[in-house]
Amino acid sequence: QVQLVESGGGVVQAGGSLRLSCAVSGGTLSSRTMGWIRQAPGKEREFVAAIAWSGVSTYYTDSVKGRFTISRDNAKRTVYLQMNSLKPEDTAVYYCAASKNWVWPATMISHYDYWGQGTQVTVSS
């Protein structure tokens, strides 16, 4: 069973930066896709970014391209989301998620089988 624990959320002013971390325990990781998904108040969950655990492929939703970077550290079994030039519309609960099997680019919520508890990111104007 894969377990995911996010950290690193907080309150930041517009234009600022935050780095989210997702510690992964349990299960094998080599064939999985890891993703970050967010949910703003009153809205549905939205795909943000994905990374192939065993390769170099990454994928982003258009609204975060050039501002967010997803990465992973295999030795630490941790996935990161570096968020720069944050905007108020980035305010949301950010979830780390993992697929059970290989899916690419895994932009749909239904592609993910395991979820963390979420971490709040608030960007003030």
C-alpha distance (Angstrom), angle and dihedral (degrees) to the residues before:
residue distance angle dihedral
Q1 . . .
V2 3.79 . .
Q3 3.79 117.0 .
L4 3.80 123.8 -166.6
V5 3.80 127.2 -163.5
E6 3.80 120.7 -173.2
S7 3.78 127.1 -158.1
G8 3.78 139.5 165.0
G9 3.77 103.2 69.3
G10 3.79 122.5 135.0
V11 3.77 146.6 123.2
V12 3.79 119.7 -55.3
Q13 3.78 136.1 166.2
A14 3.78 121.0 -110.3
G15 3.79 110.0 -81.2
G16 3.77 92.4 29.8
S17 3.79 131.5 115.1
L18 3.79 139.3 -121.8
R19 3.79 133.5 178.8
L20 3.77 119.2 -146.6
S21 3.79 121.6 -158.4
C22 3.79 130.1 -159.2
A23 3.80 117.8 -164.1
V24 3.79 112.7 -156.0
S25 3.80 123.3 -154.6
G26 3.78 131.9 175.5
G27 3.78 129.4 23.3
T28 3.77 131.4 41.7
L29 3.76 118.7 -66.9
S30 3.77 106.9 -165.8
S31 3.80 97.0 94.0
R32 3.77 99.1 38.4
T33 3.77 135.2 101.2
M34 3.79 115.7 -137.8
G35 3.76 121.5 -153.9
W36 3.76 145.9 177.9
I37 3.79 117.0 -137.3
R38 3.80 126.6 179.2
Q39 3.78 136.1 -158.9
A40 3.77 122.0 -159.1
P41 3.83 121.0 -159.4
G42 3.77 111.0 -74.9
K43 3.81 93.1 4.4
E44 3.78 136.6 100.6
R45 3.77 123.0 -103.8
E46 3.79 112.2 -79.9
F47 3.80 129.6 -156.3
V48 3.81 112.9 -118.3
A49 3.80 110.2 170.0
A50 3.80 142.6 -19.2
I51 3.79 136.5 -160.7
A52 3.78 133.0 -169.5
W53 3.78 108.4 -123.2
S54 3.78 94.8 -146.2
G55 3.78 99.4 38.7
V56 3.75 144.5 34.2
S57 3.78 99.9 -99.6
T58 3.78 118.9 126.0
Y59 3.79 132.6 174.9
Y60 3.80 132.3 -168.1
T61 3.72 138.3 -169.9
D62 3.80 110.6 -112.2
S63 3.80 95.9 -111.2
V64 3.82 93.1 63.2
K65 3.81 101.3 37.2
G66 3.80 110.9 126.1
R67 3.82 92.1 15.1
F68 3.82 105.4 59.5
T69 3.80 128.4 51.2
I70 3.79 125.4 -166.4
S71 3.79 118.7 -157.5
R72 3.78 140.6 156.7
D73 3.79 139.7 -147.0
N74 3.77 109.2 -147.0
A75 3.78 94.8 -166.0
K76 3.80 92.0 53.3
R77 3.82 93.4 38.2
T78 3.79 87.9 -132.1
V79 3.79 133.2 136.0
Y80 3.79 121.0 -156.0
L81 3.78 136.3 -159.7
Q82 3.79 113.3 -161.0
M83 3.78 108.7 -162.0
N84 3.80 119.4 -166.1
S85 3.80 132.8 173.2
L86 3.77 89.7 23.6
K87 3.79 119.1 -160.4
P88 3.82 130.6 -158.0
E89 3.80 88.5 -110.3
D90 3.82 88.6 63.4
T91 3.81 88.3 69.5
A92 3.80 107.6 121.3
V93 3.76 146.0 106.5
Y94 3.79 106.4 -80.2
Y95 3.79 118.9 -146.6
C96 3.77 129.2 -164.4
A97 3.79 113.5 -143.7
A98 3.79 139.5 -178.9
S99 3.77 132.8 -158.0
K100 3.79 121.4 -131.2
N101 3.79 91.6 -136.3
W102 3.76 137.9 14.9
V103 3.80 112.4 -64.8
W104 3.77 125.2 161.5
P105 2.96 133.3 -127.7
A106 3.80 86.4 -7.5
T107 3.79 97.1 -159.6
M108 3.79 95.8 152.1
I109 3.77 122.7 85.9
S110 3.80 89.4 -132.2
H111 3.82 90.1 62.8
Y112 3.80 90.1 72.7
D113 3.80 124.4 79.9
Y114 3.80 103.5 175.7
W115 3.79 126.6 50.1
G116 3.77 138.2 -173.7
Q117 3.78 124.1 -135.4
G118 3.81 93.7 -101.7
T119 3.79 134.5 -117.7
Q120 3.80 125.3 -125.3
V121 3.80 120.1 -120.1
T122 3.78 116.7 -171.8
V123 3.80 121.5 -175.9
S124 3.78 115.5 -167.2
S125 3.79 122.8 -154.6
